[in-house]
Amino acid sequence: MKYRKEAVHATNTEVLAAGRRRLAFAALAVLAVVLVAGIWLLVHSLQSKQSDADTKPATTVSEPKTAEKKQVTEPAEHHGNSPDCPDTDCIAMLVNGDLLFHEGLWNQYASANTAATDGTAFDFTGLFEPMRKYIEASDIAVCEFETPIAQRGGPYSAYPIFNIPPEVADAAKNVGYHACTHASNHSWDQGADGIARLWDTLEQDGIAQTGSYKTEKDSYEPLVIDSPTGGGKIGLVAGTVSLNAQTPDYDWRVDRLRESGDPNHQADIDKAVAKAKAAREQGADVVAMAMHSVQEYLDYADSWQQDEAHELADTGAFDVIYGAGCHCAQPIENYNGTWIIYGLGNAVTESANTADTIVNNQGVTARIQFAGKKGVAGSWRVNRIDWVPSANVTQGKYQWCSLASDHPDGPCWDETQDANVRQRIWDVLYSMGADQNVVKEWNITAERASSSGE
């Protein structure tokens, strides 16, 4: 008992101190182990990352180079709505004749309040609706405004000094036209105000335009239209031979193509060519020329049309030339490699009923297919022209109506008259030797079936 008591009493403080020393040494040892392990893990991680960094740069750098190479050697193709594009890129441009309005036509589409200023005075949607399927089967659709437009709410007037309802422009937008030309013999009917109203209304409707101008600067600017299907860009130039003996305040107000012998003839040609050149400098792959004639109701091209079109073609500035103004379907010609459509008749109009004016009630819509390589000068050409004959009525109501042999809208007049007019237009179009392997009647029913795989 003494030993135990003495031992316990005599060594208690020393034992406690020794225990504390042992615990401190153990803690330090554990800490040292943890620190050594942490340092080892950190060094190993850094070495692994460095190793990865040493091996990855070659892969990271080479991938973009491969992608860039693909873009150069494997360009995307843009065939758009061209039915048989033979090249990398194609643009299908739809054109048709005059939008020619008289009271009898616009009254059929009038609302209860023709003085309304909010765009509801007339609704011409139904007038154009059957045309929509052809516009949708093209890439760029271009209309021809024969006349100026009135301010919203009127007053309106027809021949001989036109001032037609502005809702016509709204309908052109709604049916799908992308652009319109408006250099015609009636361009100055309402003076500078009429030109400004048409320009502003088309601009508000998002329709590109050329032909008559608010400013001199605009008159020298080419119109370049980018194909919404990606195929390329079209430049568009316009000109009219006549202003019905009217004289604008400035000559630049309306694009002109005055006849040979007129002192301004060469200047008009030079300006058209300069605009075509400027369009190409701005990226246009092809350039089209819209000519507005003045001799009416002919089934052949008059001397001015042939001389002017050939002179324009000889400049080499234009890929295709097409015309309106005669209110009649006229021949298609290939002149030294340039396709010329002399007359497209009327797209929509009021009926004429005399024997010598009845062709006024007929028209042609043409889809001109350009093929080439986007951005490559000299690679583009017209490789196909599809055409469809049309009437200005559907069963007695004013409405654009296809006379094509597939009868997509049913009879326009009746089966006999439809067939006779279709044949007459066929004879006229091919009367100057157009190649039927290039110029073809447009069967949209068969085209749709083919595209859908039926």
Buried (B, 14 or more C-beta within 10 A) or exposed (E): EEEEEEEEEEEEEEEEEEEEEEEEEEEEEEEEEEEEEEEEEEEEEEEEEEEEEEEEEEEEEEEEEEEEEEEEEEEEBBBBBBBEBEBBBBBBBBBBBBBBBBBEBBEBBBEEEBEBEEBBBBBBBBBBBBBBBBBEBBBBBBBBBBBBBBBBBBEBBBEEBBBBBBBBBBBBBBBBBBBBBBBBBBBBBBBBEBBBBBBBBBEEBEBBBBBBBBEEEBBEBBBBBBBEBBBBBBBBBBBBBBBBEBEBEEEBBBBBBBBEEEEEBEEBBEBBBBBBBBBBEEEBBBBBBBBBBBBBBBBBBBEBBBBBBBBBBEBEBBBBBBBBBBBBBBBBBBBEEBBBBBBBBBBBBBBBEEEEBBBBBBBBBBBBBBBBBBEEEEBBBBBBBBBBBBBBBBEEEBBBBBBBBBEBBEBBBEEEEBBEBBEBBBEBBBBBEBEEEBBBBBBBBEBBEEEEEE
